[in-house]
Amino acid sequence: MKTSNSNRYMNDSDIINEPMPLREIHAIRLKISDEIKNLKVDERRAYYTAGLDEIRQQYNIRIIPSAKRT
């Protein structure tokens, strides 16, 4: 989360009284919600796929497709 926007989310009146770890999680969820609220389905898929790809690269995770069930 960017520092410039994080204060806005961290100081949200709905979460200001939460313990810090929980407050950070809620702030991240608020930020994501704001980022995707006006996106179309395909745009949301691209948003989440890009985030997943970034995490996969950062932690060197390989995803092996499972057998398709019918």
SEMIKE-195250 format. One line per field, with one value per residue (C-alpha): z, x, y; chain. Coordinates in steps of 0.02 Angstrom, whole numbers, plus 50000, padded with zeros to 5 digits. Each point is the difference from the previous one (the first is absolute). Layout:
REM residues N
c3 <- [Z / ...]
c1 <- [X / ...]
c2 <- [Y / ...]
chain <- [A / ...]
END
This chain:
REM residues 70
c3 <- [50000 / 49954 / 50145 / 49932 / 49996 / 50148 / 50129 / 49925 / 50019 / 50167 / 50075 / 49935 / 50137 / 49987 / 50043 / 50103 / 50165 / 49940 / 50057 / 49877 / 49911 / 49969 / 49952 / 49868 / 49925 / 49996 / 49921 / 49862 / 49969 / 49990 / 49875 / 49889 / 50009 / 49941 / 49859 / 49929 / 50034 / 49823 / 49905 / 49880 / 50027 / 49877 / 50077 / 50175 / 49938 / 49926 / 50163 / 50105 / 49872 / 50000 / 50190 / 49999 / 49870 / 50106 / 50154 / 49901 / 49937 / 50169 / 50089 / 49852 / 50005 / 49862 / 49972 / 49930 / 49922 / 50072 / 49898 / 49940 / 50086 / 49907]
c1 <- [50000 / 50068 / 50045 / 49906 / 49835 / 50028 / 49964 / 49828 / 49958 / 50088 / 49905 / 49830 / 49872 / 49932 / 50167 / 50093 / 49969 / 50055 / 50165 / 50140 / 50017 / 49813 / 49995 / 50135 / 49901 / 49841 / 50092 / 50066 / 49825 / 49931 / 50135 / 49967 / 49814 / 50025 / 50115 / 49880 / 49828 / 49976 / 50089 / 49914 / 50015 / 50144 / 50091 / 49981 / 50069 / 50150 / 50025 / 50004 / 50104 / 50131 / 50008 / 50015 / 50140 / 50094 / 49988 / 50049 / 50158 / 50044 / 49991 / 50049 / 49837 / 49954 / 49819 / 49968 / 49828 / 49900 / 49907 / 49835 / 49850 / 49838]
c2 <- [50000 / 50172 / 50112 / 50151 / 49907 / 49887 / 50136 / 50026 / 49816 / 49975 / 50147 / 49947 / 50030 / 49823 / 49919 / 50131 / 49909 / 49828 / 49923 / 50046 / 49830 / 49991 / 50183 / 49971 / 49856 / 50103 / 50147 / 49887 / 49932 / 50177 / 50049 / 49849 / 50032 / 50179 / 49944 / 49870 / 50074 / 50069 / 49862 / 49881 / 49812 / 49981 / 50148 / 49926 / 49834 / 50091 / 50097 / 49841 / 49905 / 50138 / 49995 / 49811 / 50007 / 50126 / 49890 / 49845 / 50087 / 50074 / 49832 / 49890 / 49901 / 49880 / 49959 / 49828 / 49980 / 49858 / 49871 / 50068 / 49924 / 49973]
chain <- [A / A / A / A / A / A / A / A / A / A / A / A / A / A / A / A / A / A / A / A / A / A / A / A / A / A / A / A / A / A / A / A / A / A / A / A / A / A / A / A / A / A / A / A / A / A / A / A / A / A / A / A / A / A / A / A / A / A / A / A / A / A / A / A / A / A / A / A / A / A]
END
